[in-house]
Amino acid sequence: MRWNTMHLTIAVAGVICLGMTLPVFAKREAPKPVKPVLLNGIEYRIVHEQFEKNGSPAGMRAFVVAQGQAIGKELWKAQLYELTYDLNLETDIQDVYVISLVATDDGLHATTEKSREFVIDVKQHTVREIGEKRLPE
């Protein structure tokens, strides 16, 4: 059988149509970085880290990191939360990022894209989730 221009055109059109119907699996991009907060010469920023178990992604953690502005050295770090991945799902769709960090009378207030809220006491270096019960002292 001889290929002529018509056969070639049909073959190319078929390949293009097939490519247009195949699903595209794009990785989710992380949201824009959260703007650091500066209080009394200390810069507070949010850091997200993925962790592994047995060489495979196992989850992610979010931290607030305090850094001396003058010395550029990490002073302390406190974990906001940890997520463990469901191994049956793509990891990127399970990630939850902090999207805002603001100074308040209580210290710092962080909010995730899933509307979880945290208060960071910058003097005690502690984190409390809003809505979470406080234990009596």
N, CA, C and O atoms as a GROMACS GRO file, in nm:
protein
  548
    1MET      N    1   0.084  -0.117   0.000
    1MET     CA    2   0.000   0.000   0.000
    1MET      C    3   0.088   0.123   0.000
    1MET      O    4   0.187   0.132   0.073
    2ARG      N    5   0.050   0.216  -0.082
    2ARG     CA    6   0.126   0.338  -0.095
    2ARG      C    7   0.064   0.447  -0.012
    2ARG      O    8  -0.057   0.466  -0.010
    3TRP      N    9   0.151   0.520   0.059
    3TRP     CA   10   0.104   0.634   0.137
    3TRP      C   11   0.102   0.757   0.047
    3TRP      O   12   0.202   0.792  -0.017
    4ASN      N   13  -0.011   0.820   0.043
    4ASN     CA   14  -0.018   0.945  -0.030
    4ASN      C   15  -0.043   1.058   0.069
    4ASN      O   16  -0.050   1.035   0.190
    5THR      N   17  -0.056   1.176   0.020
    5THR     CA   18  -0.073   1.294   0.106
    5THR      C   19  -0.198   1.282   0.193
    5THR      O   20  -0.196   1.324   0.309
    6MET      N   21  -0.304   1.226   0.141
    6MET     CA   22  -0.428   1.213   0.218
    6MET      C   23  -0.408   1.118   0.336
    6MET      O   24  -0.451   1.148   0.448
    7HIS      N   25  -0.344   1.005   0.312
    7HIS     CA   26  -0.318   0.911   0.422
    7HIS      C   27  -0.230   0.973   0.530
    7HIS      O   28  -0.256   0.957   0.649
    8LEU      N   29  -0.129   1.043   0.488
    8LEU     CA   30  -0.038   1.109   0.581
    8LEU      C   31  -0.113   1.215   0.664
    8LEU      O   32  -0.091   1.227   0.784
    9THR      N   33  -0.199   1.290   0.599
    9THR     CA   34  -0.276   1.393   0.669
    9THR      C   35  -0.368   1.329   0.773
    9THR      O   36  -0.379   1.380   0.884
   10ILE      N   37  -0.431   1.220   0.737
   10ILE     CA   38  -0.521   1.151   0.831
   10ILE      C   39  -0.441   1.094   0.948
   10ILE      O   40  -0.485   1.103   1.063
   11ALA      N   41  -0.325   1.036   0.921
   11ALA     CA   42  -0.241   0.979   1.027
   11ALA      C   43  -0.195   1.088   1.124
   11ALA      O   44  -0.201   1.069   1.245
   12VAL      N   45  -0.150   1.201   1.072
   12VAL     CA   46  -0.105   1.312   1.157
   12VAL      C   47  -0.221   1.367   1.239
   12VAL      O   48  -0.205   1.393   1.359
   13ALA      N   49  -0.338   1.384   1.178
   13ALA     CA   50  -0.456   1.433   1.250
   13ALA      C   51  -0.495   1.337   1.361
   13ALA      O   52  -0.533   1.380   1.470
   14GLY      N   53  -0.486   1.207   1.335
   14GLY     CA   54  -0.518   1.108   1.438
   14GLY      C   55  -0.424   1.116   1.557
   14GLY      O   56  -0.468   1.108   1.671
   15VAL      N   57  -0.296   1.130   1.530
   15VAL     CA   58  -0.198   1.143   1.638
   15VAL      C   59  -0.224   1.270   1.720
   15VAL      O   60  -0.218   1.266   1.843
   16ILE      N   61  -0.254   1.379   1.654
   16ILE     CA   62  -0.283   1.505   1.724
   16ILE      C   63  -0.407   1.489   1.811
   16ILE      O   64  -0.407   1.530   1.927
   17CYS      N   65  -0.514   1.430   1.756
   17CYS     CA   66  -0.637   1.411   1.833
   17CYS      C   67  -0.614   1.318   1.952
   17CYS      O   68  -0.665   1.343   2.061
   18LEU      N   69  -0.538   1.211   1.931
   18LEU     CA   70  -0.508   1.119   2.041
   18LEU      C   71  -0.434   1.191   2.152
   18LEU      O   72  -0.463   1.172   2.270
   19GLY      N   73  -0.337   1.273   2.114
   19GLY     CA   74  -0.261   1.348   2.214
   19GLY      C   75  -0.346   1.447   2.289
   19GLY      O   76  -0.319   1.475   2.406
   20MET      N   77  -0.449   1.499   2.224
   20MET     CA   78  -0.536   1.597   2.291
   20MET      C   79  -0.631   1.530   2.388
   20MET      O   80  -0.683   1.596   2.478
   21THR      N   81  -0.655   1.399   2.373
   21THR     CA   82  -0.749   1.331   2.461
   21THR      C   83  -0.680   1.263   2.579
   21THR      O   84  -0.748   1.222   2.673
   22LEU      N   85  -0.551   1.249   2.575
   22LEU     CA   86  -0.480   1.187   2.687
   22LEU      C   87  -0.475   1.282   2.805
   22LEU      O   88  -0.452   1.402   2.786
   23PRO      N   89  -0.495   1.231   2.927
   23PRO     CA   90  -0.490   1.320   3.043
   23PRO      C   91  -0.349   1.372   3.067
   23PRO      O   92  -0.251   1.305   3.036
   24VAL      N   93  -0.341   1.490   3.120
   24VAL     CA   94  -0.213   1.551   3.154
   24VAL      C   95  -0.201   1.548   3.306
   24VAL      O   96  -0.288   1.598   3.376
   25PHE      N   97  -0.094   1.492   3.356
   25PHE     CA   98  -0.073   1.482   3.499
   25PHE      C   99   0.029   1.587   3.541
   25PHE      O  100   0.149   1.558   3.550
   26ALA      N  101  -0.017   1.705   3.568
   26ALA     CA  102   0.072   1.814   3.608
   26ALA      C  103   0.089   1.811   3.759
   26ALA      O  104  -0.006   1.788   3.833
   27LYS      N  105   0.209   1.834   3.804
   27LYS     CA  106   0.234   1.845   3.947
   27LYS      C  107   0.181   1.977   3.998
   27LYS      O  108   0.188   2.079   3.930
   28ARG      N  109   0.127   1.974   4.118
   28ARG     CA  110   0.076   2.094   4.181
   28ARG      C  111   0.192   2.182   4.223
   28ARG      O  112   0.290   2.133   4.278
   29GLU      N  113   0.182   2.310   4.197
   29GLU     CA  114   0.286   2.401   4.239
   29GLU      C  115   0.258   2.451   4.381
   29GLU      O  116   0.142   2.466   4.421
   30ALA      N  117   0.364   2.475   4.455
   30ALA     CA  118   0.349   2.531   4.588
   30ALA      C  119   0.299   2.675   4.575
   30ALA      O  120   0.330   2.743   4.477
   31PRO      N  121   0.222   2.720   4.673
   31PRO     CA  122   0.178   2.860   4.668
   31PRO      C  123   0.297   2.956   4.680
   31PRO      O  124   0.409   2.914   4.710
   32LYS      N  125   0.271   3.082   4.656
   32LYS     CA  126   0.376   3.183   4.668
   32LYS      C  127   0.434   3.179   4.809
   32LYS      O  128   0.362   3.153   4.905
   33PRO      N  129   0.564   3.205   4.822
   33PRO     CA  130   0.625   3.207   4.956
   33PRO      C  131   0.555   3.309   5.046
   33PRO      O  132   0.510   3.415   5.002
   34VAL      N  133   0.547   3.275   5.173
   34VAL     CA  134   0.487   3.363   5.272
   34VAL      C  135   0.587   3.472   5.309
   34VAL      O  136   0.704   3.443   5.336
   35LYS      N  137   0.542   3.596   5.309
   35LYS     CA  138   0.630   3.707   5.342
   35LYS      C  139   0.673   3.697   5.490
   35LYS      O  140   0.588   3.682   5.577
   36PRO      N  141   0.805   3.704   5.517
   36PRO     CA  142   0.852   3.699   5.656
   36PRO      C  143   0.801   3.817   5.737
   36PRO      O  144   0.766   3.922   5.682
   37VAL      N  145   0.796   3.797   5.869
   37VAL     CA  146   0.754   3.903   5.961
   37VAL      C  147   0.876   3.944   6.043
   37VAL      O  148   0.950   3.859   6.092
   38LEU      N  149   0.897   4.076   6.056
   38LEU     CA  150   1.009   4.128   6.134
   38LEU      C  151   0.956   4.190   6.263
   38LEU      O  152   0.875   4.282   6.260
   39LEU      N  153   1.004   4.138   6.377
   39LEU     CA  154   0.966   4.189   6.510
   39LEU      C  155   1.092   4.204   6.594
   39LEU      O  156   1.164   4.106   6.615
   40ASN      N  157   1.118   4.324   6.642
   40ASN     CA  158   1.230   4.348   6.733
   40ASN      C  159   1.363   4.291   6.683
   40ASN      O  160   1.438   4.231   6.760
   41GLY      N  161   1.390   4.309   6.555
   41GLY     CA  162   1.518   4.264   6.499
   41GLY      C  163   1.525   4.116   6.470
   41GLY      O  164   1.632   4.065   6.436
   42ILE      N  165   1.414   4.045   6.483
   42ILE     CA  166   1.411   3.902   6.454
   42ILE      C  167   1.315   3.879   6.338
   42ILE      O  168   1.202   3.927   6.338
   43GLU      N  169   1.363   3.805   6.239
   43GLU     CA  170   1.280   3.773   6.123
   43GLU      C  171   1.220   3.634   6.144
   43GLU      O  172   1.291   3.539   6.175
   44TYR      N  173   1.089   3.625   6.126
   44TYR     CA  174   1.017   3.498   6.139
   44TYR      C  175   0.968   3.459   6.000
   44TYR      O  176   0.906   3.539   5.930
   45ARG      N  177   0.997   3.335   5.961
   45ARG     CA  178   0.956   3.290   5.829
   45ARG      C  179   0.902   3.148   5.838
   45ARG      O  180   0.930   3.074   5.932
   46ILE      N  181   0.824   3.113   5.737
   46ILE     CA  182   0.766   2.979   5.729
   46ILE      C  183   0.852   2.892   5.638
   46ILE      O  184   0.896   2.936   5.531
   47VAL      N  185   0.877   2.769   5.681
   47VAL     CA  186   0.953   2.672   5.603
   47VAL      C  187   0.871   2.544   5.594
   47VAL      O  188   0.821   2.494   5.695
   48HIS      N  189   0.858   2.491   5.473
   48HIS     CA  190   0.792   2.362   5.450
   48HIS      C  191   0.900   2.261   5.413
   48HIS      O  192   0.987   2.289   5.331
   49GLU      N  193   0.892   2.143   5.474
   49GLU     CA  194   0.991   2.038   5.445
   49GLU      C  195   0.920   1.906   5.422
   49GLU      O  196   0.830   1.869   5.496
   50GLN      N  197   0.962   1.836   5.318
   50GLN     CA  198   0.913   1.701   5.294
   50GLN      C  199   1.007   1.605   5.366
   50GLN      O  200   1.128   1.626   5.366
   51PHE      N  201   0.952   1.500   5.427
   51PHE     CA  202   1.039   1.401   5.490
   51PHE      C  203   1.013   1.264   5.429
   51PHE      O  204   0.907   1.238   5.370
   52GLU      N  205   1.112   1.177   5.444
   52GLU     CA  206   1.107   1.045   5.381
   52GLU      C  207   1.112   0.934   5.485
   52GLU      O  208   1.156   0.953   5.598
   53LYS      N  209   1.065   0.819   5.442
   53LYS     CA  210   1.077   0.697   5.522
   53LYS      C  211   1.114   0.586   5.425
   53LYS      O  212   1.044   0.565   5.326
   54ASN      N  213   1.220   0.518   5.451
   54ASN     CA  214   1.268   0.410   5.364
   54ASN      C  215   1.292   0.459   5.221
   54ASN      O  216   1.266   0.386   5.125
   55GLY      N  217   1.340   0.582   5.208
   55GLY     CA  218   1.375   0.636   5.077
   55GLY      C  219   1.259   0.688   4.994
   55GLY      O  220   1.279   0.729   4.879
   56SER      N  221   1.138   0.687   5.049
   56SER     CA  222   1.021   0.737   4.975
   56SER      C  223   0.957   0.851   5.053
   56SER      O  224   0.964   0.854   5.176
   57PRO      N  225   0.894   0.946   4.982
   57PRO     CA  226   0.826   1.055   5.053
   57PRO      C  227   0.721   0.999   5.150
   57PRO      O  228   0.639   0.915   5.112
   58ALA      N  229   0.724   1.045   5.274
   58ALA     CA  230   0.632   0.996   5.377
   58ALA      C  231   0.538   1.105   5.428
   58ALA      O  232   0.433   1.074   5.484
   59GLY      N  233   0.576   1.232   5.409
   59GLY     CA  234   0.491   1.340   5.458
   59GLY      C  235   0.560   1.474   5.447
   59GLY      O  236   0.667   1.486   5.387
   60MET      N  237   0.497   1.574   5.506
   60MET     CA  238   0.556   1.708   5.507
   60MET      C  239   0.534   1.772   5.643
   60MET      O  240   0.441   1.737   5.716
   61ARG      N  241   0.621   1.865   5.674
   61ARG     CA  242   0.613   1.940   5.799
   61ARG      C  243   0.622   2.089   5.766
   61ARG      O  244   0.684   2.129   5.667
   62ALA      N  245   0.558   2.169   5.851
   62ALA     CA  246   0.568   2.314   5.838
   62ALA      C  247   0.626   2.368   5.969
   62ALA      O  248   0.587   2.325   6.078
   63PHE      N  249   0.718   2.463   5.956
   63PHE     CA  250   0.785   2.522   6.072
   63PHE      C  251   0.778   2.673   6.064
   63PHE      O  252   0.764   2.731   5.956
   64VAL      N  253   0.790   2.737   6.180
   64VAL     CA  254   0.822   2.879   6.184
   64VAL      C  255   0.967   2.884   6.230
   64VAL      O  256   1.005   2.817   6.326
   65VAL      N  257   1.047   2.965   6.162
   65VAL     CA  258   1.190   2.976   6.193
   65VAL      C  259   1.218   3.120   6.231
   65VAL      O  260   1.182   3.214   6.159
   66ALA      N  261   1.285   3.137   6.346
   66ALA     CA  262   1.326   3.270   6.392
   66ALA      C  263   1.473   3.288   6.360
   66ALA      O  264   1.556   3.202   6.392
   67GLN      N  265   1.504   3.399   6.296
   67GLN     CA  266   1.642   3.426   6.253
   67GLN      C  267   1.680   3.567   6.294
   67GLN      O  268   1.607   3.662   6.267
   68GLY      N  269   1.795   3.580   6.358
   68GLY     CA  270   1.845   3.712   6.395
   68GLY      C  271   1.878   3.791   6.269
   68GLY      O  272   1.959   3.748   6.188
   69GLN      N  273   1.815   3.905   6.254
   69GLN     CA  274   1.836   3.984   6.131
   69GLN      C  275   1.980   4.033   6.121
   69GLN      O  276   2.038   4.031   6.012
   70ALA      N  277   2.036   4.076   6.231
   70ALA     CA  278   2.173   4.131   6.229
   70ALA      C  279   2.278   4.024   6.202
   70ALA      O  280   2.375   4.048   6.131
   71ILE      N  281   2.258   3.904   6.259
   71ILE     CA  282   2.360   3.799   6.246
   71ILE      C  283   2.326   3.696   6.137
   71ILE      O  284   2.413   3.619   6.095
   72GLY      N  285   2.200   3.695   6.092
   72GLY     CA  286   2.160   3.601   5.989
   72GLY      C  287   2.166   3.456   6.031
   72GLY      O  288   2.177   3.367   5.947
   73LYS      N  289   2.160   3.431   6.162
   73LYS     CA  290   2.171   3.295   6.216
   73LYS      C  291   2.035   3.251   6.270
   73LYS      O  292   1.963   3.330   6.331
   74GLU      N  293   2.003   3.122   6.248
   74GLU     CA  294   1.879   3.068   6.302
   74GLU      C  295   1.886   3.066   6.455
   74GLU      O  296   1.981   3.013   6.513
   75LEU      N  297   1.784   3.125   6.518
   75LEU     CA  298   1.778   3.130   6.664
   75LEU      C  299   1.698   3.013   6.721
   75LEU      O  300   1.739   2.950   6.819
   76TRP      N  301   1.585   2.986   6.660
   76TRP     CA  302   1.503   2.871   6.700
   76TRP      C  303   1.405   2.836   6.589
   76TRP      O  304   1.383   2.913   6.495
   77LYS      N  305   1.347   2.718   6.604
   77LYS     CA  306   1.256   2.665   6.502
   77LYS      C  307   1.147   2.588   6.576
   77LYS      O  308   1.178   2.509   6.667
   78ALA      N  309   1.020   2.609   6.539
   78ALA     CA  310   0.910   2.538   6.602
   78ALA      C  311   0.820   2.478   6.494
   78ALA      O  312   0.786   2.545   6.396
   79GLN      N  313   0.781   2.354   6.514
   79GLN     CA  314   0.696   2.286   6.417
   79GLN      C  315   0.551   2.326   6.435
   79GLN      O  316   0.498   2.324   6.546
   80LEU      N  317   0.486   2.364   6.324
   80LEU     CA  318   0.344   2.396   6.328
   80LEU      C  319   0.260   2.269   6.315
   80LEU      O  320   0.168   2.247   6.393
   81TYR      N  321   0.293   2.186   6.216
   81TYR     CA  322   0.219   2.062   6.195
   81TYR      C  323   0.300   1.965   6.111
   81TYR      O  324   0.401   2.000   6.051
   82GLU      N  325   0.251   1.841   6.110
   82GLU     CA  326   0.310   1.735   6.030
   82GLU      C  327   0.198   1.658   5.962
   82GLU      O  328   0.098   1.625   6.025
   83LEU      N  329   0.215   1.630   5.834
   83LEU     CA  330   0.119   1.552   5.757
   83LEU      C  331   0.185   1.422   5.715
   83LEU      O  332   0.300   1.422   5.670
   84THR      N  333   0.114   1.311   5.728
   84THR     CA  334   0.162   1.182   5.680
   84THR      C  335   0.086   1.150   5.552
   84THR      O  336  -0.036   1.158   5.548
   85TYR      N  337   0.159   1.115   5.447
   85TYR     CA  338   0.099   1.088   5.318
   85TYR      C  339   0.023   0.955   5.316
   85TYR      O  340   0.063   0.858   5.379
   86ASP      N  341  -0.088   0.954   5.242
   86ASP     CA  342  -0.158   0.833   5.205
   86ASP      C  343  -0.083   0.780   5.083
   86ASP      O  344  -0.079   0.848   4.980
   87LEU      N  345  -0.026   0.663   5.092
   87LEU     CA  346   0.059   0.610   4.985
   87LEU      C  347  -0.020   0.576   4.858
   87LEU      O  348   0.040   0.551   4.753
   88ASN      N  349  -0.153   0.574   4.867
   88ASN     CA  350  -0.236   0.545   4.751
   88ASN      C  351  -0.267   0.671   4.669
   88ASN      O  352  -0.330   0.661   4.563
   89LEU      N  353  -0.225   0.787   4.717
   89LEU     CA  354  -0.253   0.913   4.649
   89LEU      C  355  -0.123   0.983   4.611
   89LEU      O  356  -0.019   0.958   4.672
   90GLU      N  357  -0.130   1.069   4.511
   90GLU     CA  358  -0.014   1.152   4.475
   90GLU      C  359   0.022   1.240   4.594
   90GLU      O  360  -0.067   1.291   4.663
   91THR      N  361   0.150   1.258   4.619
   91THR     CA  362   0.192   1.337   4.735
   91THR      C  363   0.159   1.484   4.721
   91THR      O  364   0.122   1.550   4.818
   92ASP      N  365   0.172   1.537   4.598
   92ASP     CA  366   0.153   1.681   4.581
   92ASP      C  367   0.010   1.726   4.609
   92ASP      O  368  -0.010   1.841   4.649
   93ILE      N  369  -0.088   1.640   4.589
   93ILE     CA  370  -0.225   1.681   4.619
   93ILE      C  371  -0.256   1.672   4.768
   93ILE      O  372  -0.360   1.721   4.814
   94GLN      N  373  -0.167   1.610   4.844
   94GLN     CA  374  -0.187   1.599   4.988
   94GLN      C  375  -0.116   1.710   5.067
   94GLN      O  376  -0.146   1.732   5.184
   95ASP      N  377  -0.023   1.779   5.003
   95ASP     CA  378   0.050   1.885   5.070
   95ASP      C  379  -0.044   1.999   5.110
   95ASP      O  380  -0.135   2.035   5.035
   96VAL      N  381  -0.020   2.054   5.226
   96VAL     CA  382  -0.095   2.170   5.274
   96VAL      C  383   0.008   2.274   5.317
   96VAL      O  384   0.096   2.246   5.398
   97TYR      N  385  -0.005   2.394   5.262
   97TYR     CA  386   0.093   2.499   5.285
   97TYR      C  387   0.037   2.611   5.373
   97TYR      O  388  -0.083   2.641   5.370
   98VAL      N  389   0.126   2.672   5.450
   98VAL     CA  390   0.092   2.795   5.521
   98VAL      C  391   0.089   2.905   5.416
   98VAL      O  392   0.181   2.917   5.335
   99ILE      N  393  -0.018   2.987   5.420
   99ILE     CA  394  -0.032   3.091   5.318
   99ILE      C  395  -0.023   3.232   5.377
   99ILE      O  396  -0.014   3.330   5.303
  100SER      N  397  -0.024   3.242   5.512
  100SER     CA  398  -0.007   3.376   5.570
  100SER      C  399   0.057   3.366   5.708
  100SER      O  400   0.038   3.270   5.782
  101LEU      N  401   0.133   3.469   5.740
  101LEU     CA  402   0.197   3.484   5.870
  101LEU      C  403   0.189   3.631   5.905
  101LEU      O  404   0.242   3.716   5.833
  102VAL      N  405   0.123   3.662   6.017
  102VAL     CA  406   0.105   3.802   6.058
  102VAL      C  407   0.134   3.816   6.207
  102VAL      O  408   0.115   3.723   6.286
  103ALA      N  409   0.181   3.935   6.244
  103ALA     CA  410   0.204   3.966   6.385
  103ALA      C  411   0.071   4.003   6.450
  103ALA      O  412  -0.010   4.075   6.392
  104THR      N  413   0.049   3.955   6.572
  104THR     CA  414  -0.070   3.987   6.651
  104THR      C  415  -0.026   4.020   6.793
  104THR      O  416   0.092   4.012   6.825
  105ASP      N  417  -0.122   4.055   6.877
  105ASP     CA  418  -0.091   4.080   7.018
  105ASP      C  419  -0.040   3.955   7.089
  105ASP      O  420   0.035   3.964   7.186
  106ASP      N  421  -0.081   3.837   7.040
  106ASP     CA  422  -0.040   3.710   7.100
  106ASP      C  423   0.095   3.660   7.050
  106ASP      O  424   0.149   3.564   7.105
  107GLY      N  425   0.149   3.722   6.948
  107GLY     CA  426   0.274   3.677   6.886
  107GLY      C  427   0.260   3.676   6.737
  107GLY      O  428   0.252   3.782   6.675
  108LEU      N  429   0.257   3.558   6.677
  108LEU     CA  430   0.238   3.543   6.533
  108LEU      C  431   0.116   3.456   6.508
  108LEU      O  432   0.084   3.368   6.588
  109HIS      N  433   0.050   3.480   6.396
  109HIS     CA  434  -0.067   3.404   6.358
  109HIS      C  435  -0.042   3.348   6.219
  109HIS      O  436  -0.017   3.423   6.125
  110ALA      N  437  -0.047   3.214   6.205
  110ALA     CA  438  -0.025   3.148   6.076
  110ALA      C  439  -0.154   3.079   6.033
  110ALA      O  440  -0.225   3.021   6.115
  111THR      N  441  -0.183   3.086   5.903
  111THR     CA  442  -0.302   3.022   5.848
  111THR      C  443  -0.261   2.936   5.729
  111THR      O  444  -0.180   2.978   5.647
  112THR      N  445  -0.318   2.815   5.722
  112THR     CA  446  -0.291   2.726   5.609
  112THR      C  447  -0.397   2.744   5.501
  112THR      O  448  -0.500   2.807   5.523
  113GLU      N  449  -0.369   2.688   5.385
  113GLU     CA  450  -0.464   2.695   5.276
  113GLU      C  451  -0.589   2.613   5.304
  113GLU      O  452  -0.689   2.626   5.233
  114LYS      N  453  -0.587   2.528   5.406
  114LYS     CA  454  -0.705   2.452   5.450
  114LYS      C  455  -0.772   2.518   5.570
  114LYS      O  456  -0.856   2.457   5.636
  115SER      N  457  -0.734   2.642   5.599
  115SER     CA  458  -0.792   2.726   5.705
  115SER      C  459  -0.760   2.679   5.847
  115SER      O  460  -0.830   2.717   5.941
  116ARG      N  461  -0.657   2.599   5.864
  116ARG     CA  462  -0.609   2.571   6.000
  116ARG      C  463  -0.532   2.694   6.045
  116ARG      O  464  -0.460   2.756   5.966
  117GLU      N  465  -0.548   2.729   6.172
  117GLU     CA  466  -0.484   2.850   6.225
  117GLU      C  467  -0.400   2.816   6.347
  117GLU      O  468  -0.436   2.732   6.429
  118PHE      N  469  -0.285   2.883   6.355
  118PHE     CA  470  -0.189   2.858   6.463
  118PHE      C  471  -0.145   2.990   6.522
  118PHE      O  472  -0.131   3.090   6.452
  119VAL      N  473  -0.122   2.988   6.655
  119VAL     CA  474  -0.063   3.103   6.724
  119VAL      C  475   0.075   3.061   6.770
  119VAL      O  476   0.091   2.958   6.835
  120ILE      N  477   0.174   3.142   6.735
  120ILE     CA  478   0.312   3.115   6.774
  120ILE      C  479   0.351   3.216   6.880
  120ILE      O  480   0.351   3.336   6.855
  121ASP      N  481   0.386   3.167   7.000
  121ASP     CA  482   0.433   3.253   7.108
  121ASP      C  483   0.584   3.271   7.087
  121ASP      O  484   0.662   3.178   7.108
  122VAL      N  485   0.623   3.390   7.046
  122VAL     CA  486   0.763   3.414   7.010
  122VAL      C  487   0.853   3.422   7.133
  122VAL      O  488   0.975   3.412   7.121
  123LYS      N  489   0.796   3.441   7.251
  123LYS     CA  490   0.877   3.445   7.373
  123LYS      C  491   0.902   3.305   7.426
  123LYS      O  492   1.012   3.274   7.473
  124GLN      N  493   0.801   3.220   7.420
  124GLN     CA  494   0.813   3.083   7.472
  124GLN      C  495   0.855   2.982   7.364
  124GLN      O  496   0.890   2.868   7.395
  125HIS      N  497   0.851   3.026   7.236
  125HIS     CA  498   0.885   2.940   7.122
  125HIS      C  499   0.790   2.821   7.113
  125HIS      O  500   0.831   2.709   7.082
  126THR      N  501   0.662   2.846   7.140
  126THR     CA  502   0.562   2.741   7.136
  126THR      C  503   0.458   2.771   7.029
  126THR      O  504   0.441   2.884   6.985
  127VAL      N  505   0.389   2.665   6.989
  127VAL     CA  506   0.285   2.674   6.886
  127VAL      C  507   0.158   2.611   6.942
  127VAL      O  508   0.161   2.505   7.004
  128ARG      N  509   0.046   2.680   6.917
  128ARG     CA  510  -0.084   2.626   6.956
  128ARG      C  511  -0.179   2.643   6.840
  128ARG      O  512  -0.189   2.751   6.781
  129GLU      N  513  -0.249   2.535   6.807
  129GLU     CA  514  -0.350   2.546   6.702
  129GLU      C  515  -0.475   2.609   6.761
  129GLU      O  516  -0.520   2.569   6.868
  130ILE      N  517  -0.530   2.707   6.692
  130ILE     CA  518  -0.653   2.771   6.737
  130ILE      C  519  -0.764   2.669   6.724
  130ILE      O  520  -0.779   2.602   6.622
  131GLY      N  521  -0.842   2.657   6.830
  131GLY     CA  522  -0.947   2.557   6.834
  131GLY      C  523  -0.902   2.433   6.910
  131GLY      O  524  -0.984   2.351   6.951
  132GLU      N  525  -0.772   2.420   6.929
  132GLU     CA  526  -0.718   2.310   7.004
  132GLU      C  527  -0.729   2.344   7.153
  132GLU      O  528  -0.702   2.458   7.194
  133LYS      N  529  -0.769   2.248   7.234
  133LYS     CA  530  -0.786   2.274   7.376
  133LYS      C  531  -0.652   2.296   7.444
  133LYS      O  532  -0.554   2.226   7.418
  134ARG      N  533  -0.650   2.396   7.532
  134ARG     CA  534  -0.530   2.423   7.610
  134ARG      C  535  -0.534   2.343   7.738
  134ARG      O  536  -0.638   2.336   7.804
  135LEU      N  537  -0.422   2.282   7.774
  135LEU     CA  538  -0.414   2.208   7.900
  135LEU      C  539  -0.392   2.307   8.014
  135LEU      O  540  -0.320   2.406   7.997
  136PRO      N  541  -0.454   2.281   8.131
  136PRO     CA  542  -0.430   2.371   8.244
  136PRO      C  543  -0.284   2.367   8.285
  136PRO      O  544  -0.219   2.262   8.280
  137GLU      N  545  -0.234   2.483   8.325
  137GLU     CA  546  -0.092   2.490   8.365
  137GLU      C  547  -0.075   2.467   8.513
  137GLU      O  548   0.037   2.470   8.564
   0.00000   0.00000   0.00000
